[in-house]
Amino acid sequence: MTHFRAAERSIALLLVLAGLGVLVGWLLGQAGFGMAGGLLLWSALQLRQLLRLQRWLASRRMHAPESEGAWQPIFDSLERRRKADRRRRRRLLEALEAFRDAARALPDGIIAIDDTDTIHWFNKSAKRLLGLRYPTDVGNHLTHLVRSPRF
């Protein structure tokens, strides 16, 4: 369903519920309260969709739940984005693991640090050459562990 058609259906539902509310309210002599009731019902339906979206986003489920009206394109778009993010994350993890495999095989000591010089990973050669301890030294600042002035 296109975004425009989904929005049309939501607006149509709003108008139908408001109209039915006015009709029922008019029959009871309170058209304004009837319309307010119809609008309240429409608002409750929107809130239900919002809560459904919130629960899905908080979960680890891949597929979005079924939705109605203008919400369906939103759910569909977020589902596509979630799938793309998972694929991207899987590719990054595979690349990281390939890097680590290559670094493990090197005889030189290798330490992976971030822009603040915090240690995130090191190979066995770095462990042996610099006396690093895993996992104790991971997360520590590099200068706290390597005290050589030439370093």
VMD Tcl script that draws the C-alpha trace (Angstrom):
set ca {
  {0.00 0.00 0.00}
  {1.39 3.42 -0.90}
  {1.92 6.06 1.74}
  {-0.77 8.23 0.17}
  {-3.38 5.46 0.17}
  {-2.52 4.55 3.75}
  {-2.98 8.17 4.82}
  {-6.27 8.32 2.90}
  {-7.54 5.27 4.78}
  {-6.56 6.77 8.14}
  {-8.32 10.03 7.33}
  {-11.36 8.11 6.11}
  {-11.45 6.14 9.37}
  {-11.19 9.37 11.35}
  {-14.09 10.90 9.42}
  {-16.23 7.76 9.71}
  {-15.69 7.45 13.46}
  {-16.32 11.17 14.01}
  {-19.41 11.00 11.78}
  {-20.80 7.95 13.55}
  {-20.09 9.63 16.87}
  {-22.01 12.74 15.76}
  {-24.91 10.58 14.53}
  {-25.13 8.58 17.76}
  {-24.70 11.75 19.80}
  {-27.38 13.54 17.77}
  {-29.79 10.66 18.37}
  {-29.09 11.02 22.09}
  {-29.28 14.81 21.97}
  {-25.53 15.35 22.50}
  {-23.87 15.57 19.05}
  {-20.72 17.20 20.46}
  {-20.20 14.42 22.99}
  {-20.84 11.87 20.28}
  {-18.19 13.40 18.05}
  {-15.79 13.55 21.00}
  {-16.45 9.85 21.61}
  {-15.71 9.03 17.96}
  {-12.50 11.04 18.07}
  {-11.53 9.39 21.34}
  {-12.03 5.97 19.75}
  {-9.84 6.99 16.79}
  {-7.19 8.28 19.20}
  {-7.29 4.98 21.10}
  {-6.73 3.08 17.84}
  {-3.73 5.30 17.06}
  {-2.35 4.79 20.55}
  {-2.72 1.02 20.12}
  {-0.63 1.21 16.93}
  {1.96 3.38 18.66}
  {2.25 0.91 21.55}
  {2.51 -1.97 19.07}
  {5.36 -0.13 17.34}
  {7.08 0.59 20.64}
  {6.89 -3.08 21.73}
  {8.26 -4.26 18.39}
  {11.14 -1.77 18.43}
  {12.04 -2.87 21.97}
  {11.99 -6.54 20.94}
  {14.57 -8.43 18.93}
  {11.99 -9.74 16.46}
  {12.89 -9.17 12.84}
  {9.42 -8.94 11.30}
  {7.13 -6.06 12.13}
  {3.63 -6.87 13.33}
  {0.68 -6.21 11.06}
  {-0.58 -2.69 11.22}
  {-3.40 -0.58 9.83}
  {-3.76 2.64 7.92}
  {-0.95 5.16 7.83}
  {1.02 3.03 10.29}
  {1.69 0.17 7.83}
  {4.21 2.07 5.66}
  {6.00 3.18 8.84}
  {6.22 -0.39 10.11}
  {7.36 -1.60 6.68}
  {10.04 1.07 6.40}
  {11.39 0.38 9.87}
  {11.40 -3.37 9.18}
  {13.47 -2.83 6.02}
  {15.86 -0.60 7.96}
  {16.17 -3.15 10.78}
  {16.99 -5.91 8.28}
  {19.57 -3.72 6.52}
  {21.15 -2.79 9.85}
  {21.43 -6.45 10.84}
  {23.04 -7.32 7.50}
  {25.47 -4.41 7.86}
  {26.29 -5.42 11.43}
  {26.90 -9.03 10.38}
  {29.27 -7.89 7.60}
  {31.15 -5.61 10.01}
  {31.51 -8.41 12.56}
  {32.81 -10.73 9.85}
  {35.35 -8.10 8.74}
  {36.41 -7.53 12.34}
  {36.87 -11.25 12.89}
  {38.94 -11.51 9.69}
  {41.13 -8.65 10.95}
  {41.55 -10.33 14.31}
  {42.44 -13.64 12.67}
  {45.11 -11.89 10.60}
  {46.43 -9.97 13.61}
  {46.62 -13.13 15.72}
  {48.91 -14.70 13.14}
  {51.41 -11.83 13.15}
  {54.59 -12.17 15.20}
  {54.45 -8.44 16.03}
  {52.48 -7.18 18.97}
  {49.27 -5.44 17.93}
  {47.02 -3.39 20.19}
  {43.69 -2.02 18.97}
  {42.92 1.32 20.63}
  {40.34 4.03 20.06}
  {40.85 7.77 19.64}
  {41.25 8.18 23.42}
  {43.97 5.50 23.57}
  {41.71 3.03 25.36}
  {42.68 -0.58 24.72}
  {39.97 -2.65 23.03}
  {41.92 -5.69 21.88}
  {45.44 -7.08 21.60}
  {47.03 -10.17 20.10}
  {49.06 -12.86 21.85}
  {52.33 -11.29 20.76}
  {51.40 -7.99 22.45}
  {50.39 -9.96 25.52}
  {53.75 -11.70 25.60}
  {55.93 -8.72 24.62}
  {54.23 -6.08 26.79}
  {52.92 -8.22 29.62}
  {49.29 -7.35 28.91}
  {46.55 -9.37 30.61}
  {43.20 -10.26 29.06}
  {40.53 -9.21 30.01}
  {42.01 -7.10 32.82}
  {43.79 -4.63 30.54}
  {40.97 -4.24 28.02}
  {39.25 -0.92 28.64}
  {42.30 0.65 30.29}
  {44.19 3.61 28.89}
  {47.28 2.57 26.96}
  {49.63 4.90 28.87}
  {48.67 3.25 32.16}
  {50.00 -0.07 30.94}
  {53.01 0.84 28.83}
  {55.29 3.07 30.85}
  {58.34 3.15 28.62}
  {59.36 6.81 28.07}
  {60.25 6.03 24.46}
  {56.70 4.80 23.84}
}
mol new
graphics top color blue
foreach p $ca { graphics top sphere $p radius 0.5 }
foreach p [lrange $ca 0 end-1] q [lrange $ca 1 end] { graphics top cylinder $p $q radius 0.2 }
display resetview
